[in-house]
């Protein structure tokens, strides 16, 4: 009787994936975004407010988390490209990493009863395991995307369910997690979300993650001949990748600044209850889901470069609308327009990166999805740093003082609107310029 290990080893994709395989592969977007959003939104609050760990300690631990995550991306990516096993290059990483990832995610929210020093040690150890497992699993899933879907047509269609699942995961991670920990406590939340993530990742792994035969045979000699440092140097010398990754950094920074500014915008500019910020976020994400389908149709009729330029332009013009509203309803309407641009960015950036990987494979004779996704992950982590700098400079410069409560000086309203609209527009303009310099003008190579 054929063992499970043998069935996984013998699976290979020789043609376009089926619809069921496409949906199963796309399902991976839900648990990965659910974990990422829950962690980023609530981990500081949990350890500082609920467990009473000093905020400075948690801040230092989060900096260590960011550095480790950034370094792991290119390291894991280049190692993955060189790996050769009977089960493929990516499948072993994902298969072995799913359980440690889910367990580590759950343990973040289930610390034992320890003093503050013990809790910060627990945090550092468990989050380190979570970081390693997250990068190993998510980067290799991302690296499978351009291998499973080989043309712009296939990628445009294949990325639709993945991004829809991802948005749903973001929504549950930011809106569902508070409802869960409020009802059943933090450990209960961890167990429920961990179980959901495990089920979906296992379904996606067995139903949609299938490697092709060609990349292993064609790239074996050349990949093994290229050292890790040389892989990184060669990646940064790619004329298409450099403007792409800089444009991606500026786009991610713009989105990060908007998400950070919305809570301040709701309370201090619109003078509405803090909870109504979910309406603004909901307007963006709900609109992004159908717009993903729209941008999928556009890129199939034009090219990745043209479609990305249009989506960045729509996003940039839309965010400027946040200057005007005086009510939550008006701001939500602006969010609808912003969501159209966000849907395009979610849908198109990985399609463009896949095209860069194709062009690299044509020139070099081997596919290096891991290196490109890894370096991209390393660079875009800079958006977190840029977002923090923008928030600190704008809030300090506008005279914001948390001890004043809602009685902030008038300049704070102007500063917050600047942070939410004008500064993201500036980053978006830089992104548009980078993508305009992107040299690959065709739809397929």
C-alpha positions in Angstrom: 0.0 0.0 0.0 1.4 3.4 -1.0 2.5 5.5 2.0 1.6 9.1 2.5 5.2 10.0 2.1 5.4 8.3 -1.3 2.2 9.9 -2.5 3.6 13.4 -1.6 6.9 12.4 -3.3 5.3 11.3 -6.5 3.0 14.3 -7.0 4.2 16.5 -9.9 2.4 19.1 -11.9 2.9 18.8 -15.7 0.3 21.2 -16.9 -1.9 24.1 -15.7 -3.3 23.5 -12.2 -7.0 22.5 -11.9 -9.6 24.8 -10.3 -9.6 22.7 -7.2 -5.8 22.8 -6.9 -5.9 26.6 -7.5 -8.5 27.1 -4.7 -6.6 24.8 -2.3 -3.3 26.5 -2.9 -5.1 29.9 -2.4 -6.5 28.8 0.9 -3.0 29.1 2.4 -3.4 32.9 2.3 -6.1 32.8 5.0 -4.1 31.1 7.9 -0.8 32.9 7.1 -2.5 36.4 7.1 -4.6 35.4 10.1 -1.5 34.6 12.2 0.4 37.6 10.9 -2.3 40.1 11.6 -3.3 38.7 15.0 0.4 38.8 16.0 1.1 42.3 14.8 -2.1 43.8 16.1 -2.3 42.3 19.6 1.0 40.9 20.8 2.3 44.1 22.3 -1.1 44.8 23.9 -1.2 41.3 25.4 2.2 41.3 27.0 2.2 45.0 28.1 -1.4 45.4 29.2 -2.6 41.9 30.1 0.7 40.4 31.5 2.2 43.6 32.8 5.6 43.2 31.1 7.4 46.5 30.9 6.8 48.2 27.6 10.5 48.9 27.0 11.3 45.2 27.3 8.6 44.3 24.8 9.8 47.0 22.5 13.3 45.6 22.5 11.9 42.1 22.0 9.9 43.3 19.0 13.0 44.9 17.5 14.8 41.6 17.8 11.8 39.9 16.2 12.0 42.3 13.3 15.7 41.8 12.8 15.5 38.0 12.9 12.5 38.0 10.5 14.4 40.2 8.0 17.6 38.2 8.1 15.8 34.9 7.8 14.0 35.8 4.5 17.0 35.9 2.1 18.8 33.1 4.0 15.9 30.6 3.8 15.1 31.7 0.3 18.6 31.0 -1.1 18.9 27.7 0.8 15.5 26.6 -0.5 16.6 27.2 -4.1 19.6 24.9 -3.6 17.7 22.1 -1.8 17.3 18.8 -3.7 15.1 16.0 -2.3 12.9 13.3 -3.8 9.9 15.4 -2.6 11.1 18.6 -4.4 12.6 21.9 -3.3 9.7 23.6 -1.5 7.4 20.8 -0.3 9.7 19.5 2.5 10.0 22.9 4.0 6.3 23.6 4.1 5.4 20.1 5.2 7.8 20.1 8.1 7.1 23.7 9.1 3.3 23.7 9.4 3.0 22.1 12.9 5.8 24.0 14.5 4.4 27.2 13.1 0.9 26.7 14.4 2.1 25.4 17.8 4.5 28.4 18.3 1.7 30.8 17.3 -0.6 29.3 19.9 2.1 29.3 22.6 2.7 33.0 22.1 -0.7 33.6 23.8 -0.4 30.8 26.4 2.6 31.6 28.6 3.0 29.9 32.0 2.7 31.9 35.2 6.1 33.6 35.4 7.5 36.9 36.6 8.0 39.7 34.1 11.6 38.6 33.4 10.5 35.0 32.7 7.7 36.2 30.5 10.1 38.2 28.3 12.4 35.1 28.0 9.3 33.0 27.0 8.4 35.7 24.5 11.9 35.8 22.9 12.2 32.0 22.6 8.6 31.2 21.4 8.6 34.2 18.9 12.0 33.1 17.6 10.5 29.6 16.8 7.5 31.3 15.3 9.6 33.6 13.1 11.7 30.7 11.8 8.7 28.5 11.1 6.7 31.4 9.6 9.4 32.4 7.1 10.1 28.8 6.2 6.5 28.0 5.5 5.3 31.3 4.0 8.4 32.0 1.8 8.2 28.5 0.3 4.5 28.8 -0.4 5.2 32.1 -2.1 8.0 30.5 -4.1 5.6 27.9 -5.3 3.3 30.5 -6.9 5.4 31.3 -10.0 6.2 27.7 -10.4 2.6 26.4 -10.3 1.2 29.2 -12.4 3.5 29.8 -15.4 1.9 32.5 -17.5 0.4 35.9 -16.7 -3.0 34.5 -17.6 -2.6 31.6 -15.2 -1.1 33.9 -12.5 -3.8 36.5 -12.8 -6.5 33.9 -12.3 -4.6 31.8 -9.8 -3.8 34.7 -7.5 -7.5 35.7 -7.1 -8.6 33.0 -4.6 -5.3 33.4 -2.7 -5.7 37.1 -2.2 -9.4 36.8 -1.3 -8.5 34.2 1.3 -5.7 36.5 2.5 -8.1 39.5 3.0 -10.5 37.3 4.9 -7.6 36.2 7.1 -6.7 39.9 7.7 -10.2 40.7 8.7 -10.5 37.8 11.1 -7.1 38.5 12.6 -7.9 42.2 13.3 -11.7 42.0 14.1 -12.3 38.3 15.1 -9.4 38.0 17.6 -10.8 40.6 20.0 -14.2 38.9 20.0 -12.6 35.6 20.8 -10.3 36.7 23.6 -13.1 38.7 25.1 -15.4 35.6 25.1 -13.1 32.7 25.9 -9.8 34.3 27.0 -6.4 34.5 25.3 -5.6 30.7 25.6 -9.0 29.9 24.1 -8.4 32.3 21.3 -5.0 30.8 20.6 -6.5 27.2 20.5 -9.4 28.2 18.2 -7.3 30.2 15.8 -4.5 27.6 15.8 -6.9 24.9 15.0 -8.4 26.9 12.1 -4.9 27.6 10.7 -3.8 24.0 11.0 -6.8 22.7 9.1 -6.5 25.2 6.3 -2.7 24.7 5.9 -3.1 20.9 5.8 -5.8 21.2 3.2 -3.7 23.6 1.1 -0.6 21.5 1.5 -2.2 18.3 0.2 -4.7 19.8 -2.2 -2.8 22.6 -3.9 1.0 22.6 -3.3 2.5 20.6 -6.1 5.9 21.2 -7.7 6.9 20.7 -11.3 9.5 18.3 -12.6 11.3 20.8 -14.9 12.7 23.3 -12.4 14.6 20.6 -10.4 16.2 19.0 -13.4 17.0 22.2 -15.3 18.4 24.2 -12.4 20.3 21.6 -10.3 23.8 22.2 -11.6 23.7 26.0 -11.8 21.9 26.5 -8.5 24.4 24.3 -6.7 27.3 26.2 -8.3 26.1 29.6 -7.0 27.2 30.5 -3.5 24.7 32.2 -1.1 26.5 35.6 -1.2 26.7 35.4 -5.0 23.0 34.7 -5.2 22.2 37.9 -3.2 24.6 40.0 -5.3 23.1 38.7 -8.5 19.6 39.3 -7.3 20.3 43.0 -6.5 22.0 43.4 -9.9 18.8 42.4 -11.7 17.6 45.5 -13.6 14.0 44.6 -13.2 14.1 43.5 -9.6 15.7 46.7 -8.2 12.9 49.1 -9.3 10.3 46.5 -8.4 11.5 45.9 -4.8 11.9 49.7 -4.2 8.4 50.3 -5.5 7.1 47.5 -3.4 8.8 49.0 -0.3 7.2 52.4 -1.0 3.8 50.8 -1.5 4.0 48.8 1.7 5.2 51.9 3.6 2.2 53.9 2.3 -0.2 51.2 3.4 1.5 50.8 6.8 1.3 54.6 7.4 -2.4 54.6 6.6 -3.2 51.7 8.9 -1.2 53.3 11.7 -2.9 56.7 11.2 -6.6 55.6 11.0 -7.1 55.1 14.8 -5.7 58.7 15.4 -7.8 60.0 12.5 -11.0 58.5 13.9 -10.5 59.9 17.4 -8.8 63.2 16.9 -9.9 64.3 13.4 -13.4 62.9 13.1 -14.1 62.9 16.9 -15.8 59.6 16.7 -15.6 56.6 19.0 -12.4 54.6 18.6 -14.3 51.4 17.6 -15.5 53.1 14.4 -12.1 52.7 13.0 -13.2 49.2 12.0 -15.7 50.8 9.6 -12.8 52.6 7.8 -10.8 49.4 7.6 -13.8 47.4 6.6 -14.5 49.8 3.7 -11.0 49.2 2.4 -10.9 45.4 2.7 -14.5 44.7 1.6 -13.9 46.8 -1.6 -10.6 45.2 -2.2 -12.1 41.7 -2.6 -14.2 42.4 -5.8 -11.5 44.7 -7.1 -9.0 41.8 -7.1 -11.2 40.2 -9.8 -11.2 43.5 -11.8 -7.5 43.9 -11.7 -7.1 40.2 -12.7 -9.0 41.0 -15.9 -7.0 44.2 -16.5 -3.6 42.5 -16.3 -4.7 39.6 -18.6 -5.5 42.2 -21.2 -2.5 44.5 -20.7 0.8 43.6 -18.9 1.9 43.5 -15.3 3.8 46.8 -15.6 0.8 48.7 -17.1 -1.7 47.2 -14.6 0.6 48.0 -11.6 1.0 51.6 -12.8 -2.7 52.1 -13.0 -3.4 50.5 -9.6 -0.7 52.6 -7.9 -2.2 55.7 -9.5 -5.7 54.8 -8.4 -4.4 54.2 -4.8 -2.5 57.4 -4.7 -5.3 59.6 -5.9 -7.8 57.9 -3.6 -5.7 58.3 -0.4 -5.7 62.1 -1.0 -9.4 62.0 -0.3 -8.8 61.5 3.4 -8.0 65.2 3.6 -11.6 66.3 3.3 -14.1 64.2 5.4 -15.5 65.4 8.7 -17.6 62.3 9.4 -16.9 58.5 9.6 -19.3 58.0 6.7 -17.4 60.3 4.4 -14.1 58.7 5.4 -15.6 55.3 4.7 -16.5 56.4 1.2 -12.9 57.4 0.6 -11.9 54.0 1.9 -14.0 52.4 -0.8 -11.9 54.1 -3.5 -8.7 53.3 -1.6 -9.8 49.6 -1.5 -9.9 49.5 -5.3 -6.2 50.4 -5.4 -5.3 48.1 -2.5 -7.0 45.2 -4.4 -4.8 45.9 -7.4 -1.6 46.0 -5.4 -2.5 42.7 -3.6 -3.3 41.1 -6.9 -0.5 42.4 -9.1 2.8 42.7 -7.1 3.4 38.9 -6.9 2.4 38.6 -10.6 5.1 41.1 -11.5 7.7 39.4 -9.2 6.9 36.1 -10.9 7.7 37.7 -14.3 11.1 38.9 -12.9 11.8 35.3 -11.9 10.9 34.1 -15.4 13.2 36.6 -17.0 16.0 35.6 -14.6 15.5 31.9 -15.5 15.7 32.6 -19.2 19.0 34.4 -18.8 20.6 32.1 -16.2 19.1 28.7 -16.8 17.8 28.2 -13.3 14.8 29.3 -11.3 15.5 31.2 -8.0 12.1 31.9 -6.6 13.3 31.5 -3.1 16.1 34.1 -3.5 13.8 36.7 -5.0 11.0 36.3 -2.5 13.5 36.2 0.3 15.3 39.4 -0.7 11.9 41.1 -1.3 10.8 40.1 2.2 14.0 41.5 3.6 13.6 44.9 1.9 9.9 45.5 2.5 10.5 44.9 6.2 11.9 48.4 6.1 8.3 49.7 5.7 7.8 49.0 9.4 10.8 51.3 10.3 9.7 54.0 7.9 6.1 53.9 9.3 7.4 54.3 12.8 9.6 57.2 11.8 6.7 59.0 10.0 4.3 58.5 13.0 6.8 59.8 15.5 7.8 62.8 13.5 4.3 63.9 12.5 2.7 63.4 15.9 5.6 65.1 17.7 5.8 67.9 15.2 2.0 68.6 15.4 2.1 68.9 19.2 0.3 65.7 20.0 0.2 65.0 23.8 -1.4 61.8 24.9 -2.0 63.2 28.4 -4.4 65.8 27.0 -6.9 63.1 25.9 -9.3 64.5 23.3 -8.3 68.1 24.0 -5.5 68.2 21.4 -4.4 71.5 19.7 -5.8 72.2 16.3 -2.5 71.4 14.7 -2.9 67.7 15.6 -5.9 67.4 13.2 -3.8 68.8 10.4 -0.8 66.6 11.2 -3.0 63.5 11.3 -4.6 64.3 7.9 -1.1 64.9 6.6 0.0 61.5 7.8 -3.1 59.7 6.4 -3.2 61.4 3.0 -0.3 63.5 1.9 2.6 61.4 3.1 1.1 58.2 1.7 0.6 60.0 -1.6 4.3 60.9 -1.6 5.4 57.3 -1.0 2.9 56.2 -3.7 4.4 58.7 -6.2 7.9 57.3 -5.5 6.5 53.8 -6.1 4.9 54.9 -9.4 8.2 56.2 -10.6 10.0 53.0 -9.7 7.4 50.9 -11.5 7.6 53.3 -14.5 11.3 52.4 -14.7 10.5 48.7 -14.6 12.0 47.5 -17.9 9.8 44.4 -18.8 7.0 45.8 -20.9 5.5 42.6 -22.3 2.9 40.4 -20.7 4.7 37.1 -21.1 8.4 36.4 -21.9 
